[in-house]
Amino acid sequence: MELLQLHYFRTVARLQHMTKAAEELRIAQPSLSKTIARLEHDVGVPLFDREGRHIRLNAYGGIFLRRLERAFMELDEAKREIGELAGKEQNCLKLAVSITKMLPALMGAFARAHPEVHVRQFLAPVPSMLRQLEKGEVDLCIASLKLEGPEIEWLPLLTEEVFLALPPGHRLAGRERVALRELERDPFIGMNAGYAFRELTDGFCRQAGFEPRVAFELDEPDAIIGLVKQNLGVTFIPASEWKPVARLLPHRTRIAEPACYRTIGLAWSKRRHPTKAASAFKELVVAHYRRLAEEAGGDGTGPAT
């Protein structure tokens, strides 16, 4: 069994088409067909179902592909780890986040301490984050919803209360506490569906016994506050993000029931060797959130437990 055979197999399995795979690999189709046939002979079973000109990965092939992807990932990790040890690994940090408010402080501190590191940051919903981690496309993820998977490590950083931001003149604006059910008929303004904080807050509403009526969905938190200020709806806001918007919406309302909290955490793949840049950023993030919790005191935030 040769590495080239395995590479050809991955391509055919991905495209499910022998001619397209041969074109992508830039080899003759008969040669590719013979290579796949030799691989199947070595494995001992057919890996594809063939119907005329059509080819489809079968159950045996699916098992073989899953194991093969892990093997190729380990090979890539070995090359990366050796490259870093030999001083050849590119100084790059790839980061996926679902929270943008904390990025300027984190990026500024990291850039001052490690000016040689190039940072690539992605704003992504939870399913995309998981895929990026599993495929090795990012080193770390910071999210407000726990990332779970057999190969995912999750480190809670900070637990904080989630409040309601109500527009001026709202019927409940003078109240210190409200039950979330009291806003069942109100229009909500939130992040686009799929993002961690949106999934979390939709869950709060379901706990309260209703499905939120979302009037506006955006991917920019500052725009959300602007729409609330224009009396177009209400929104959820975490304790750590309140101070910057307090001048626009001076009153925040505590949710009496259900209990509304979020936990910010850091995730990475257990299978991937951490680069020096990723390890350094991880240390900085942990220290940043520990300091944030200490400074906030009784303001609705605290260290994750």
C-alpha positions in Angstrom: 0.0 0.0 0.0 1.6 3.2 -1.2 1.1 6.8 -0.1 0.3 7.9 -3.7 -2.5 5.2 -3.8 -4.0 6.7 -0.7 -3.9 10.2 -2.0 -5.6 9.1 -5.2 -8.3 7.3 -3.2 -9.1 10.4 -1.1 -9.6 12.4 -4.3 -11.9 9.8 -5.9 -13.8 9.5 -2.6 -14.3 13.2 -2.4 -15.4 13.7 -6.0 -17.3 10.4 -6.4 -16.2 10.6 -10.1 -13.3 8.8 -11.7 -12.9 11.2 -14.7 -13.1 14.3 -12.6 -10.6 12.8 -10.2 -8.2 12.0 -13.0 -8.4 15.5 -14.3 -7.8 17.0 -10.9 -4.8 14.7 -10.3 -3.6 15.2 -13.9 -3.2 11.6 -14.7 -4.9 9.3 -17.3 -8.2 7.8 -16.2 -7.1 4.2 -17.0 -4.0 4.7 -14.8 -6.2 6.0 -11.9 -8.6 3.1 -12.2 -5.8 0.6 -12.0 -4.3 2.3 -9.0 -7.7 2.2 -7.2 -8.1 -1.5 -8.2 -4.7 -2.3 -6.7 -5.6 -0.6 -3.5 -8.9 -2.5 -3.2 -6.9 -5.7 -3.8 -4.5 -4.8 -1.0 -7.4 -4.0 1.3 -9.3 -7.1 0.4 -12.7 -5.6 -0.4 -14.1 -3.2 -2.9 -14.2 0.4 -1.6 -16.6 1.7 -4.2 -19.9 0.6 -5.7 -19.8 0.9 -9.5 -22.8 1.2 -11.7 -21.9 1.8 -15.3 -19.9 5.0 -15.4 -21.0 6.0 -11.9 -18.8 5.3 -8.8 -19.9 5.7 -5.2 -18.1 5.2 -1.9 -19.5 2.1 -0.1 -19.6 1.2 3.6 -16.1 -0.4 3.4 -14.8 2.7 1.7 -16.4 5.0 4.3 -14.6 3.2 7.1 -11.4 3.2 5.2 -11.7 7.0 4.4 -12.4 7.9 8.0 -9.3 6.1 9.2 -7.2 7.4 6.4 -8.2 11.0 7.1 -6.9 10.6 10.7 -3.7 9.1 9.3 -3.1 12.0 7.0 -3.8 14.4 9.8 -1.2 12.7 11.9 1.3 13.0 9.1 0.5 16.7 8.7 0.9 17.2 12.4 4.2 15.4 12.4 5.5 17.6 9.6 4.3 20.7 11.4 5.8 19.7 14.8 9.1 18.8 13.1 9.0 22.1 11.2 8.5 24.1 14.3 11.3 22.2 16.1 13.6 22.9 13.2 12.6 26.6 13.1 10.9 26.3 9.8 7.3 26.5 10.9 5.6 29.8 9.8 4.8 32.0 12.7 1.1 32.2 12.2 -1.9 32.0 14.6 -5.3 31.0 13.2 -8.2 31.9 15.5 -12.0 31.5 15.1 -14.2 33.5 17.4 -17.9 34.1 18.1 -17.2 37.1 20.2 -15.7 40.2 18.7 -15.9 42.7 21.6 -12.8 41.4 23.4 -10.6 41.1 20.3 -9.0 44.6 20.3 -7.6 44.2 23.8 -6.5 40.6 23.2 -4.9 41.3 19.8 -3.2 44.4 21.0 -1.6 42.7 23.9 -0.6 39.7 21.8 0.9 41.8 19.0 3.0 43.8 21.5 4.3 40.6 23.0 4.7 38.7 19.8 5.2 41.2 16.9 6.6 38.4 14.7 3.4 36.4 14.6 0.9 36.8 11.8 -2.7 36.5 13.1 -5.7 35.3 10.9 -9.0 35.7 12.6 -12.4 34.3 11.5 -15.9 35.2 12.8 -17.8 31.9 12.6 -20.9 30.1 13.9 -20.4 27.1 16.1 -20.7 24.4 13.4 -18.1 26.1 11.3 -15.8 26.4 14.3 -16.0 22.7 15.0 -15.2 21.8 11.3 -12.3 24.2 11.3 -10.9 22.7 14.5 -11.3 19.2 13.3 -9.7 19.9 9.9 -6.8 21.8 11.4 -7.9 25.1 9.7 -7.7 27.0 13.0 -5.5 26.6 16.1 -8.0 27.9 18.7 -11.6 29.0 19.1 -13.1 31.5 21.6 -16.9 31.0 21.9 -19.8 31.7 24.3 -21.3 28.3 23.7 -19.5 25.1 24.6 -17.8 23.4 21.7 -18.1 19.6 22.0 -16.6 16.7 20.1 -14.6 13.6 20.8 -11.4 15.4 19.7 -12.2 18.8 21.2 -10.8 20.2 24.4 -12.8 23.0 26.1 -11.5 25.3 28.8 -14.1 27.6 30.5 -12.8 31.1 31.0 -15.5 33.3 32.4 -19.1 33.0 33.5 -21.2 36.1 33.3 -24.8 37.2 33.7 -26.9 38.1 30.6 -29.2 41.1 30.9 -31.9 42.7 28.7 -31.3 46.0 26.9 -34.6 47.8 26.6 -35.3 50.9 24.5 -36.1 54.2 26.1 -39.8 54.4 27.0 -40.3 50.7 27.0 -43.1 49.6 29.3 -40.6 47.6 31.5 -37.6 50.0 31.3 -38.1 51.2 34.9 -38.0 47.7 36.4 -34.9 46.3 38.0 -36.0 42.7 37.3 -38.4 41.1 34.9 -39.4 37.5 34.0 -38.4 36.8 30.5 -41.9 35.5 29.7 -43.1 39.2 30.1 -41.4 39.9 26.7 -43.0 37.1 24.8 -44.8 39.5 22.4 -41.9 41.9 22.0 -39.7 42.0 18.8 -36.2 40.8 19.5 -33.0 42.0 17.8 -30.1 39.6 17.7 -27.2 38.0 15.9 -27.8 35.9 12.8 -29.0 32.3 13.4 -26.2 29.9 14.0 -24.0 32.1 16.1 -23.2 31.0 19.6 -24.8 33.9 21.5 -28.0 33.7 19.4 -28.3 30.0 20.1 -27.8 30.7 23.8 -30.4 33.5 24.0 -33.0 31.5 21.9 -32.5 28.8 24.4 -33.3 31.2 27.3 -36.6 32.1 25.6 -37.5 28.5 25.1 -36.8 27.9 28.8 -39.2 30.7 29.5 -41.8 28.9 27.4 -41.9 30.8 24.1 -40.1 31.1 20.8 -38.6 34.6 20.3 -40.1 36.8 17.6 -36.8 38.0 16.0 -37.5 41.2 14.0 -33.9 41.8 13.0 -30.9 39.5 12.5 -27.5 41.1 12.2 -23.8 40.1 12.4 -22.6 43.4 13.9 -23.2 43.9 17.7 -23.0 47.7 17.5 -25.8 47.8 14.9 -28.0 45.8 17.2 -27.7 48.4 20.0 -28.4 51.2 17.4 -31.7 49.5 16.5 -32.7 49.0 20.1 -32.1 52.7 20.7 -34.5 53.5 17.8 -37.2 51.5 19.7 -37.3 48.7 17.1 -37.0 45.9 19.6 -35.2 44.5 22.7 -32.0 42.5 22.9 -29.8 40.5 25.3 -26.5 41.9 26.4 -23.8 40.2 28.5 -22.4 41.9 31.6 -18.9 42.3 30.1 -20.3 44.2 27.0 -22.5 46.6 28.9 -20.1 49.5 29.8 -19.3 50.5 26.2 -23.0 50.9 25.3 -24.3 52.3 28.6 -24.2 55.8 27.2 -26.6 54.8 24.5 -28.9 52.6 26.7 -28.4 53.8 30.3 -30.6 51.1 31.8 -30.2 47.4 31.8 -32.7 45.0 33.2 -31.9 41.8 35.1 -33.7 38.7 34.1 -35.3 37.1 37.2 -36.3 33.9 35.5 -35.0 31.8 34.0 -31.4 32.3 35.2 -29.5 33.7 32.2 -25.7 33.3 32.1 -23.2 32.5 29.5 -19.8 30.9 29.8 -17.0 32.0 27.5 -14.5 29.3 26.8 -11.4 28.4 24.7 -11.4 25.3 22.5 -8.7 23.4 20.6 -8.2 20.0 19.0 -6.5 17.4 21.2 -5.1 15.8 18.1 -3.1 18.8 16.9 0.3 19.7 18.2 0.0 23.3 19.5 2.4 25.8 17.9 4.4 28.2 20.0 2.1 31.0 18.9 -1.0 29.1 19.9 0.4 28.2 23.3 1.4 31.8 23.9 -2.0 33.1 22.9 -3.7 30.6 25.1 -1.8 31.8 28.1 -2.6 35.4 27.3 -6.4 34.6 26.9 -6.5 32.8 30.3 -4.8 35.7 32.0 -7.0 38.3 30.3 -10.3 36.7 31.4 -9.0 36.0 34.9 -8.2 39.8 35.2 -11.5 40.7 33.7 -13.4 38.7 36.3 -11.3 40.2 39.1 -11.9 43.8 37.9 -15.7 43.2 37.4 -16.2 42.0 40.9 -20.0 42.0 41.6 -20.9 43.4 38.1 -22.3 40.1 36.9 -19.1 38.4 35.8 -16.9 35.9 37.5 -14.4 33.2 36.8 -15.8 30.0 35.2 -16.3 27.1 37.5 
